[in-house]
Amino acid sequence: MSRDSAGSSDQERLRAQVAETRGRLGDTVAELAAKTDVKAQAQAKAAEAKAQAQVKAAEATAQARHVASAAAERGRRHPGPLIAAGAVVVLLAVVLGKRCGRG
């Protein structure tokens, strides 16, 4: 191997190392810039919290619909307790209406 061939091989290897180091340095700078961007971090956390709240709201809505549907079905199958509860509400309204009317 001649001296020029070995020297050019070393130069190519050094250039490759420099290019790799520049790439890593650029990534590091980008990561540091992201860490110092408080506004972007706050927006990201807010977006994450909003997404979690939407998921929980959807789950709660689905559960409420299920409970309401089950209650309605029980009311259709056994209307007696529902009618009794309605009568109690009407009776309470009448009694409270008379008491408030006297005062």
C-alpha positions as CSV (number, residue, x, y, z in Angstrom):
1,M,0.0,0.0,0.0
2,S,1.4,3.4,-0.9
3,R,1.6,6.3,1.5
4,D,-1.0,8.3,-0.5
5,S,-3.5,5.4,-0.3
6,A,-3.1,5.0,3.4
7,G,-3.4,8.8,3.9
8,S,-6.5,9.1,1.8
9,S,-8.1,6.1,3.7
10,D,-7.4,7.9,7.0
11,Q,-8.9,11.1,5.7
12,E,-12.0,9.3,4.6
13,R,-12.4,7.7,8.0
14,L,-11.9,11.0,9.7
15,R,-14.5,12.7,7.5
16,A,-16.9,9.9,8.3
17,Q,-16.3,10.3,12.0
18,V,-16.7,14.1,11.7
19,A,-20.0,13.6,9.8
20,E,-21.2,11.1,12.5
21,T,-20.2,13.4,15.3
22,R,-22.0,16.4,13.6
23,G,-25.1,14.3,13.3
24,R,-25.1,13.3,17.0
25,L,-24.3,16.9,18.0
26,G,-27.3,18.2,16.0
27,D,-29.5,15.6,17.7
28,T,-28.2,16.7,21.1
29,V,-28.8,20.3,20.3
30,A,-32.4,19.6,19.2
31,E,-33.1,17.6,22.4
32,L,-31.7,20.4,24.6
33,A,-33.8,23.0,22.7
34,A,-36.9,20.9,23.2
35,K,-36.2,20.6,26.9
36,T,-35.9,24.4,27.3
37,D,-39.1,25.1,25.3
38,V,-41.4,25.5,28.3
39,K,-44.4,26.6,26.2
40,A,-44.2,23.6,23.9
41,Q,-43.9,21.3,27.0
42,A,-47.0,22.9,28.6
43,Q,-48.9,22.6,25.4
44,A,-48.0,18.9,25.1
45,K,-49.0,18.2,28.6
46,A,-52.3,20.1,28.1
47,A,-53.0,18.1,25.0
48,E,-52.3,14.8,26.8
49,A,-54.5,15.8,29.7
50,K,-57.3,16.8,27.3
51,A,-57.0,13.5,25.5
52,Q,-57.2,11.6,28.8
53,A,-60.2,13.6,29.9
54,Q,-62.0,12.8,26.6
55,V,-61.3,9.1,27.0
56,K,-62.7,9.2,30.6
57,A,-65.7,11.2,29.5
58,A,-66.5,8.7,26.7
59,E,-66.2,5.9,29.2
60,A,-68.4,7.6,31.7
61,T,-71.0,8.4,29.0
62,A,-71.0,4.7,27.8
63,Q,-71.4,3.5,31.4
64,A,-74.2,6.0,32.1
65,R,-76.0,4.9,28.9
66,H,-75.7,1.3,30.0
67,V,-77.0,1.9,33.5
68,A,-79.9,4.0,32.1
69,S,-80.7,1.3,29.6
70,A,-80.7,-1.4,32.2
71,A,-82.9,0.7,34.5
72,A,-85.4,1.3,31.7
73,E,-85.5,-2.4,30.9
74,R,-86.2,-3.2,34.5
75,G,-88.9,-0.6,34.6
76,R,-90.5,-2.1,31.6
77,R,-90.4,-5.6,33.0
78,H,-91.5,-4.6,36.5
79,P,-93.4,-1.3,36.4
80,G,-94.9,-1.7,40.0
81,P,-91.9,-0.2,41.9
82,L,-91.7,2.6,39.3
83,I,-95.3,3.4,39.7
84,A,-95.0,3.4,43.5
85,A,-92.0,5.7,43.4
86,G,-93.9,8.1,41.1
87,A,-96.9,8.0,43.5
88,V,-94.5,8.9,46.4
89,V,-93.1,11.8,44.5
90,V,-96.6,13.1,43.7
91,L,-97.6,12.7,47.4
92,L,-94.6,14.5,48.6
93,A,-95.2,17.4,46.1
94,V,-98.8,17.7,47.4
95,V,-97.8,17.6,51.0
96,L,-94.9,20.1,50.6
97,G,-97.1,22.3,48.5
98,K,-99.7,22.5,51.2
99,R,-97.1,23.3,53.9
100,C,-95.5,26.0,51.8
101,G,-98.9,27.5,51.1
102,R,-99.7,27.8,54.8
103,G,-96.5,29.6,55.8
